[in-house]
């Protein structure tokens, strides 16, 4: 059963039940009966087709036949694509000289409990009919009687899929699939029968007698065995061919499902969809009910997964068209949860049953230890029954572990892809935020499950490995026992031979024939014991190979689980406001899974809060460091500026003395040399001042950015604190991700952008006739009447504005324009400097800029 277990994982096996000749059934006198049955089945099939394909005006019936693999004409005479309930079974084989084969009920299969049934043939699709504008209605249960074109013309197949053709193909393929499943089961049954016959022949070869009473020769047994092994090989190859054709059938069925979905997608764009989609939903429910019926017969198959994906895709498609993306998301989440939940529940159930059985076996062993004779025998029999059941359930548990590891890998991969897609969209609404949080939780949860599964699989591998070692020890012991029996049998045969070689009259110890009869009986008993040992060795070898296969499968599953366990969680690119918005949205969510998701979202918010608090500390250090740099730069610039002022005064004194006619010529020559050196020094200091003023400006700009970052961090911290505490913000603008952007939001953002560009543009005031009127109005100050005292911050603002004005002037296209603007700027700075108190803390900064502007003006004039 293990070796040919492929029959159990075929949800839909190949199409056609092969003829009785392949299975070795009788042929003589059966052709007429087969032909009559074929005619009767053909009529029933035609009746089914008429019900499946209503004759709708404007939609021709498809003419493509159901898919049938290549067979001989004689084989096809007995094969019709019937519904599962109508599939004929091959007649029982005639009694032969071979031992009686197992009954089908003696060999468990995945479908032996009840006949296969299907309701796919009851599910009908309404025809797809064209409308005047080229759009289509119908398809998945959609109808529109007023949508036909005049003349009953149909749309081109290249424009849209034809659901009539899909309905025809679908129903035909489902019939073929169900029919083929029965054929595959029969092949599996025949293979099992052949295996039984081979085992019986092995027993015959070891001393058993044939049914006709004679003892078969080795040549006869070998010939029969070879025939049976050849038949077994042929049937095994036929089973593999059926698996290949099944994959093609499934692929074709999936393509038809996709075509129907395409037709539905094209249809729902320009029509009122309410009633139509209600019908489509009913049709999808029919598909789901059929899927549930099939799942009762099979567990953990690839076909089950494909069917789940197909129905989930269609369901998500309809819901997306009805009510937006969130419903589609919910459908996908629900499908994933259900599929994985069923698997987990089944595994938990099996694990619980194993624990109870294990406890029961331990209790029975303890009870049988002190029980009287008859009761002890009954208890031992019950222990053996429970042990066999325990082995079967452990095998199921191991298969579940293998399938569960594959399922977890699929869920994790799909969730990561979905997270990446959602984050790429920018998470613009609460639905996407909730979906992203849910998916992140799924990945984290399943990675933890994979870690646990890796440990369970490791334990299962060790358990199977121990079982394999025990089987190997058992096999070696049985081989030794068989060798001992062989030795004893040879000894007895030698004694018998010696007795037979002596004349009866020469016997000295009684009746020789009696002794020979006793030896024969003893040899026969030992031979029977030896045959049992050989059968046990064969069975042990089969179990040993089964353990090897199990270990390989479990090892692959363990590698899968370990890879999933090491899967990194996708980087969280959500902003603190988005995380806070997620928490607020989940507080309003009333769905069953919302509390768990809210808990994880709150943890994410707390983690982000700690991260921002650390960032705030680092920002504060950076701000303090940057302020210190700015202060040192200002102090150094002030010192150089004062020295430059002193040098400039001395330079003016040199000029006056040089111009004075009373100054001696020798003194003038000395002063000229000193003046040149001093002028070079002033020029160098001016260049240094310009460079350091630029650096100061950049440092000041960086300080502003750090300050803005601090403000942003504080706002984000407050948003997270409010979300964790459940305190909603007063204004919606504090949490923009809680609602989609509106036209008013866009207009307000544009206004803010425009105001930002105009509010900071104070540099143009320095080129007006009356610069900074509020500042140039004389007021009484603490030092001199009519002057004003300005502080460091005010001076910094003035310096910033003057630098901005200089940049604008330097960007002017012509020299004349630059010179005119530079002259106006110098004039206005002089006006402002005239009313600033020299004792003000900000006086020196503005004075430095005045000197810079004058220097630039002089350089511009000298060009």
Secondary structure, DSSP 8 states (H G I E B T S, - for coil): --TTGGGTT-SS--S----TTTTT---TT-HHHHHHHHHHHHHHHHHHHHHHS---TT--------------HHHHTT-----GGG----------SS-----GGGS--TTTTS-----GGG---EEEEE-TTS-EEEESS---GGG--GGG----TTTS--HHHHHHHHHHHHHHHHHHHHHHHHHHHHHHHHHHHHHHHHHHHTT---TTSS---HHHHHHHHHHHHHHHHHHHHHHHHHHHHHHHHHHHHHHHHHHHHHHHHHHTTSS--HHHHHHHHHHHHHHHHHHHHHHHH--S-HHHHHHHHHHHHHHHHHHHHHH-HHHHHHHHHHHHHHHHHHHHHHHHHHHHHHHHHHHHHHHHHHHHHT--HHHHHHHHHHHHHHHHHHHHHHHHHHHHHHHHHHHHHHHHHHHHHHHHHHHHHT--SHHHHHHHHHHHHHHHHHHHHHHHHHHHHHHHHHHHHHHHHHHHHHHHHHHHHHHHHHHHHHHHHHHHHHHHHS-GGG-SSS-HHHHHHHHHHHHHHHHHHHHHHHHHHHHHHHHHHHHHHHHHHHHHHHHHHHHHHT---------HHHHHHHHHHHHH--STTHHHHHHHHHHHHHHHHHHHHHHHHHHHHHHHHHHHHHHHHHHHHHHHHHHHHHHHHHHHHHHHHHH-TTS-HHHHHHHHHHHHHHHHHHHHHHHHHHHHHHHHHHHHHHHHHHHHHHHHHHHHHHHHHHHHHT---SSGGGGGGGS---HHHHHHHHHHHHHHHHHT--GGGGGSSS-SHHHHS----SSSTT-B---HHHHHHHHHHHHHHHHHHHT-SSHHHHHHHHHHHHHHHHHHHHTB-TTSTTHHHHHHHHHHHHHHHHHHHH-
